[in-house]
Amino acid sequence: MSIVSRNLPENLPEQSTRPASSVRSLWLISLMAGVVATGVDFLIATIATPLVHAPAGYPSFTWLPLLSGCMLGSIGGASTYLLLTRTVARPRKAFLCVAVGVLLASYVLPILPILNPLPRFAGVNWAIAFTLMGIHTVTAIIIVGSLLLWRPATPRIQN
């Protein structure tokens, strides 16, 4: 076989794309992690509400913000991890760096109502802010830890 004929498309090994079942398992892990994180966060918020003297019905300690934050976080995390597995040589390390950066950026949100008081968040104190930072951390640990358990399928090269 000459050098020229060796590189023809019919002589190159086939590379399959990532199996659909592998990607589906990532989304399933993401969904389960979001549900677990929501439950744990609601438990933390329920226990913390009287301890930190949060106003009754404080918006950040109710189901909808906790559910939406956890589910959007898990979907965003899974999307990011999937993208990194296709574009980066060391996707787990890159994903962990991105996740830590997003977590640190998320700590700004609980502090904003203290720095810039709004009527909707009246009565916010530092104890509430630190509790929300803890909730963000717990959510990140559950979601990122769960997603890092997923191993992308290795593409099969057939000779």
N, C-alpha and C positions, 0 to 999 in steps of 0.2 A: 504494500500500500504506500503510495507516495505521500509526500507532505501535503500536497494540494487536496487529494481525495480524502485524507484523514479528517479534514476540517469541514467537509460537506455536512449539511444538516442531517442527512440520513445516517451518517457515521458517528454523530455526537451522541453521548448518553442522554436519555430522557430524564428531565428533572420534573418531578411532579410538584404541584403546588401543595400547600398545607391542607391536609384532609379536613373536610367540612366538620367532621365529628370532633376534631381537636379544637376548632374555633368555637363550636357549640359548647364544648365543655368549659371553655373560658367564660362564656356568657352565663352559663349555669352557675359557675363558681361566683361570678360577679353578683348575680341576683341573690344567691343564698347569703353572701357576705353582707349585702345591703340590708337584707331582712334581719339578719342577726344583729348587725350594728344598730339598726333602728330600735330593736327591742332592748338592747343593752343601754342605749342612750336614753330611751324613755324611762327606764328604771333609774338611771342616774339622775335624770331631771326630776322625777317624782320624789326621790329621797332628798335631793338637794334643795328643792323649792322652799321648804320651811327652814332649813338650816342656813340658807344665805339670805333669807328675808326677801325673796322675790315677790313682786306684786302678784296678786291673784290673776291667773290667766296670762302670765308673762309670755309673749309670743314665741320666744325662742325655746321655751320648755313645753310646747304643745306638739301633738302628733304630726301635723302637716309639715312644719319646718324641719322636724327631725327626720321624717320619712323622705321628704324631697331632698334634703341635704345628703342623706346616706345613699339613696338610690342614684342621684346624679353623680355623687362621688364615686360610687362603684362602677357606673357606666363609663364615666370619664377615665377612671383608672384602667379599666379593661381596654378601652379604646387606645389609650396611650401605650399600654403594655403591648398590645397587639401590633401597633405601629412600630414600636421600638424593636420587636422581635423580627420585623421585616427589614429594618433599615440600619441597625446598629450591631456591631460585632459582639458586644457584651450587654444584651438587653436588660438582664436582671440588675446589674450595677447601675445602668443608666436610669432604669425605672425607679430604683430606690432613691437616687439623687433627685429626680424630678419630684417624687412623692414627698421627700423631706422639704424641698423648696416650696411646694404647694401648701404643705402643713404650716410652715413658718409664715407664709403669706396669709393663711387663714386666721392666724392669731390677731390680725389687725381688726377683723370684723367685731369681735366682742368688745374691743376697746373703743371703737368709734362712738357708741352711744354715751360713753363717759366723757369723751373729748368734745363731742358735738351733740348735746342733749336734744332729743326729738320727743314730741308728746307721746308717740306710740311706745317709746322705750323709757318712759318716766319711771324713776325709782331705781335705775340700774346703779349697782355699786361694784366695787372691785371684786367682791366675793362671787357675784354673778358672772363677771367677766372671766375670772379664773376657772369657774365651773364650766363655762362654755369652752374655754381652751382645753380643759380636761376632756370634755366630750369630743372635741375635734381630734384630740390625740388618740382616744380610745377608738373612734371611728377609723382613723388612719391605720392603727395597728391591726384592726380586724380586717379591713378591706385589703390593704397592701400585703399583709401576711397571707391572706387567702389567695390573692392573685399570684404571689410568688411561689405558691405550691404548684401552680400550673406549669407544665413543661410543654413547650411547643413541639409538635411532631417533627421528627427529622425528615427532610425531603429524601425520598428514595431515588437513588441513581441506578438505573438499570443498564447493564452492559450488553 
